[in-house]
Amino acid sequence: MPLFDDTSKDIILNFKQQHGYDSNDYVGISILIPPFTPKQIRHFWTNILDPRLNHSCLDKEEEDYTVTWIENRVLNGPINWGELINDIQQRFGKLRPKNKIKNFWYSRLRRRRSGQLIPTTYWHNSTVPHTLQPKPDPPQFNEPHRMNPF
């Protein structure tokens, strides 16, 4: 069951149409729909309901841009997701949900850490590794006779 019902969605959309899509009066909206906090409403608006959002999959250029953008700024402290989303919108003309960009980045990090992500050098050199299977674990007991106490 979805958190926001159709009535709540309509109230949020009407409020945003009257006050502007860039309005951040989520406290005012939460007064109109009491079960929801301003934070829940903001999250729902910025990631799902805003009609300007492009929910399609990221294309290769957007993925590459995101990776480069983050890698160039990660040493300067936390990632400013809002700034990245604005840069993507200016460069590609698509407003992306913050969660879509964050999910792309963090799933990429998990794949890279687990060894499932093929390094980009493979694609540039047109060579693909023979296997992408993890190395087998070394045996834990090299001396089986020591396991038997008698």
C-alpha positions in Angstrom: 0.0 0.0 0.0 1.5 3.4 -1.0 2.2 5.9 1.7 0.5 8.7 -0.1 -3.0 8.2 -1.3 -4.5 10.0 -4.4 -6.2 12.7 -2.2 -2.8 13.5 -0.6 -1.2 13.6 -4.0 -3.8 16.0 -5.3 -3.5 18.3 -2.3 0.3 18.5 -2.7 0.1 19.1 -6.5 -2.6 21.8 -6.1 -0.6 23.5 -3.4 2.6 23.4 -5.6 0.7 24.7 -8.6 -0.7 27.7 -6.6 2.6 28.6 -4.8 5.1 27.5 -7.5 7.0 24.3 -7.9 10.1 25.8 -6.3 8.2 26.7 -3.1 9.5 24.9 -0.1 6.5 25.4 2.2 6.3 21.8 3.3 5.1 22.8 6.7 2.1 24.5 5.1 1.3 21.4 3.1 1.7 19.2 6.3 -1.1 21.3 7.9 -3.4 20.3 5.1 -2.6 16.6 5.3 -1.8 16.0 9.1 -0.6 12.4 9.0 2.5 13.5 7.1 5.5 15.4 8.3 7.1 18.2 6.2 10.1 15.9 5.7 8.0 13.1 4.3 6.2 15.5 2.0 9.4 17.1 0.8 10.9 13.7 0.1 7.8 12.5 -1.8 7.8 15.7 -3.9 11.5 15.9 -4.8 11.8 12.2 -5.6 8.4 11.1 -7.0 5.6 13.6 -7.5 7.3 16.7 -9.1 6.0 16.7 -12.7 9.3 18.1 -13.9 11.2 15.0 -12.9 12.5 12.6 -15.5 12.1 9.1 -14.1 13.7 7.2 -17.0 17.0 5.3 -16.6 20.2 7.3 -16.7 21.8 7.2 -20.1 25.5 6.4 -20.5 26.5 10.1 -20.8 24.7 11.0 -17.5 26.3 8.0 -15.7 29.8 9.0 -17.0 29.2 12.6 -16.0 28.0 11.7 -12.5 31.0 9.4 -11.9 33.5 12.1 -13.1 31.7 14.9 -11.2 31.7 12.9 -7.9 35.3 11.6 -8.3 36.5 15.2 -8.9 34.8 16.5 -5.7 34.9 13.6 -3.3 38.1 14.7 -1.7 36.6 18.1 -0.8 34.1 16.5 1.7 30.6 15.3 1.4 28.9 15.0 -1.9 26.5 17.9 -2.6 23.7 16.0 -4.3 21.7 19.1 -5.0 24.6 20.8 -6.8 25.1 17.6 -8.9 21.4 17.4 -9.8 21.5 21.1 -10.9 24.6 20.5 -13.0 23.0 17.4 -14.7 19.9 19.5 -15.4 21.9 22.3 -17.0 24.1 20.0 -19.0 21.5 17.4 -20.2 18.2 19.3 -19.8 16.7 16.6 -17.5 15.7 17.1 -13.9 16.6 13.8 -12.1 15.3 12.7 -8.7 18.0 12.9 -6.0 17.4 9.3 -5.0 18.0 8.0 -8.6 21.4 9.7 -8.7 22.3 8.5 -5.2 21.1 5.0 -5.9 23.2 4.8 -9.1 26.3 6.0 -7.3 26.0 3.8 -4.2 25.1 0.7 -6.1 28.1 1.3 -8.3 30.3 1.6 -5.2 28.9 -1.7 -3.9 29.5 -3.5 -7.2 33.1 -2.1 -7.3 33.8 -3.1 -3.8 32.5 -6.7 -4.4 34.5 -7.0 -7.6 31.5 -7.2 -9.9 32.2 -3.9 -11.7 34.5 -4.3 -14.7 37.1 -1.6 -14.8 36.7 0.9 -17.6 40.1 0.0 -19.0 38.6 -3.3 -20.2 36.1 -1.4 -22.3 38.7 1.0 -23.8 41.1 -1.8 -24.7 38.3 -4.0 -26.1 39.4 -6.9 -24.0 37.1 -8.6 -21.6 38.4 -10.9 -18.8 37.8 -14.6 -19.3 36.0 -14.9 -16.0 34.6 -12.5 -13.4 34.3 -15.1 -10.7 35.8 -14.4 -7.3 38.9 -16.2 -6.3 38.2 -19.4 -4.3 38.7 -19.2 -0.6 41.9 -20.9 0.6 41.4 -23.9 2.8 41.2 -23.1 6.5 42.7 -26.3 7.7 45.9 -27.4 6.1 46.6 -30.1 8.6 43.5 -32.4 8.8 45.2 -34.7 11.4 45.2 -31.8 14.0 41.4 -31.7 13.8 41.1 -35.2 15.3 41.9 -35.1 19.0 42.5 -38.8 19.3 
